[in-house]
Amino acid sequence: MTTDKTLFQPIPRLIVFDVEGVLIPKRRYLLFEASRRISFVSFLKMFWNGFLYESGLTSLETALRRIYKQLRGLAISDLFELYKKMPLLHGVKEVFKQLKKTGCKTALISSGLPQSFIEDLASQLGCIYAFGLDLEVVEGRLTGQIDGEVIKPEGKALVLKRIQEKEGLTPQDCALVADDRNNLPMFRLCARRIGYNPDFLLAYKSDVAVKGDLREVVPYLTGNPIKSRSISRRDLIRETIHIAGFCVPVFTMYWSLNHYLVVFLIFVVTLLYIMSELARMLGMNSPVMSTITWKAAIQPEIYEFVTAPVFFALGIMLTLVLFPPPISYASIAIFTLGDGSATLFGKTIGRHVFSYNKGKKIEGTFFGFLLASLGASVFMLANPLRALAGAATGMIVESLPAPISDNLTIPLVAGLTMQLLP
């Protein structure tokens, strides 16, 4: 286990920020804003290449080149206008105001946005350095070609190294705030590394992981004491919905409902949710689902397509289809009660993080295991050891950094464990 050692380090002289996913919504600009000016087929190609990168099946450079190729012919002025309409994530301006008071310098390094756009953002936030990709423009329109150091595998690190040489800095003088594996080459050049809503690799390699409001990174950068922990209303609503999934196996068993009927009903609701989210991205909010999304999504999510409910529903549907009762019921109980309570307890009483996943608290996982065991035991009265084994493996999976959503892995691994036990 580890504690928040970053609080005892001096304020860094340079703080480097990734842009997409840290300062602005990660996927919204290219996929849901710029794509409005292109055909639906081109949008699908952009989406597919983004998916391939997120899945680790292609390099960032390849994905970006293919994505920008779909934008050829667009006027650069139109692209910039769409960029200017993009909201900053909640708390961004406050963070940079606080950092400016400390006297440290800040730099923005982006692989996904053009240099001129990053320079504009840096001007808004008072950053000293700004680096983005090179976008080829002929007669005011995009050719679809991009270049620049930042899209290369070690490009961001080379850019940061030049800044350090110019400023006379060492890695001990630098801190980094980033969200995905594209930023890993910069880790060796920064003594303090903060993962903001990090992917599974950064959750493992970062010194600390912060989820939710960007303002929560400030204590780790300035060394100020962290305020007492409390659960936000948004987190409470989100995890209450998650835990309420326990009602699915309860009602299915109590009313003797057909599994496939339940799966079909969940599938229909999921389709309605997907349509609602797509409409919300286009500025058309539905009265019920969009309201729930706004109240339950964490801060970075509210500006993007929120995928967590889709994986949540998919995890329940797959569990009902793949495992017989009562194992399917117990698996869903482990998933809903265990995962939801682990988050609530982790945020309220958690003090120690796992060394292999800085985004998870040991205390949260422990209480998650207790509630998961109780929930599974309701359906596994004839074999409580199976329930305990399923809860244990489910919560181990919950604590691990993984490229696949734990909304899928927790119920499936827990179900498989109970299925294999005698």
HUFENNOR-V690405 format. One record per backbone hydrogen bond with DSSP energy under -1.0 kcal/mol. CO is the residue of the C=O (numbers start at 1). NH is the residue of the N-H. If there is no record, write none. Layout:
<<CO,NH> <CO,NH>>
This chain:
<<2,353> <3,5> <4,7> <5,8> <6,9> <13,105> <14,175> <15,107> <16,177> <17,109> <19,22> <19,23> <19,24> <23,89> <24,21> <27,31> <28,32> <29,33> <29,34> <33,36> <34,37> <35,38> <39,43> <40,44> <41,45> <42,46> <43,47> <44,48> <45,49> <46,50> <47,51> <48,52> <49,53> <50,54> <51,55> <52,57> <53,56> <59,63> <60,64> <61,65> <62,66> <63,67> <64,68> <65,69> <67,70> <68,71> <69,72> <71,74> <74,142> <75,79> <76,80> <77,81> <78,82> <79,83> <80,84> <83,86> <89,92> <91,95> <92,96> <93,97> <94,98> <95,99> <96,100> <97,101> <100,103> <105,15> <106,128> <106,129> <107,17> <108,131> <113,133> <114,118> <115,119> <116,120> <117,121> <118,122> <119,123> <120,124> <121,125> <122,126> <122,127> <129,108> <131,110> <133,115> <134,147> <136,143> <138,141> <140,76> <141,138> <142,73> <145,136> <147,134> <149,152> <152,155> <154,158> <155,159> <156,160> <157,161> <158,162> <159,163> <160,164> <161,165> <162,166> <163,167> <164,168> <164,169> <170,173> <171,174> <171,191> <173,13> <173,14> <174,191> <174,192> <175,16> <176,194> <177,18> <178,196> <179,199> <180,183> <181,184> <183,186> <184,187> <186,189> <187,190> <192,176> <193,207> <193,208> <194,178> <195,210> <199,203> <201,205> <202,206> <203,358> <208,195> <210,197> <213,216> <214,217> <215,218> <217,221> <218,222> <219,223> <232,236> <233,237> <234,238> <235,239> <236,240> <237,241> <238,242> <239,243> <240,244> <242,245> <243,246> <244,247> <245,248> <246,250> <247,251> <248,252> <249,253> <250,254> <251,255> <252,257> <258,262> <259,263> <260,264> <261,265> <262,266> <263,267> <264,268> <265,269> <266,270> <267,271> <268,272> <269,273> <270,274> <271,275> <272,276> <273,277> <274,278> <275,279> <276,280> <277,281> <279,284> <280,283> <288,292> <289,293> <290,294> <291,295> <292,296> <293,297> <298,301> <298,302> <301,304> <307,311> <308,312> <309,313> <310,314> <311,315> <312,316> <313,317> <314,318> <315,319> <316,320> <317,321> <318,322> <319,323> <324,328> <326,330> <327,331> <328,332> <329,333> <330,334> <331,335> <332,336> <333,337> <334,338> <335,339> <336,340> <337,341> <338,342> <339,343> <340,344> <341,345> <342,346> <343,347> <344,348> <345,349> <352,362> <353,2> <354,357> <357,360> <360,354> <361,365> <362,366> <363,367> <364,368> <365,369> <366,370> <367,371> <368,372> <369,373> <370,374> <371,375> <372,376> <373,377> <374,378> <376,379> <376,380> <380,383> <383,387> <384,388> <385,389> <386,390> <387,391> <388,392> <389,393> <390,394> <391,395> <392,396> <393,397> <394,398> <395,399> <405,408> <405,409> <406,410> <408,412> <409,413> <410,414> <411,415> <412,416> <413,417> <414,418> <415,419> <416,420> <417,421>>
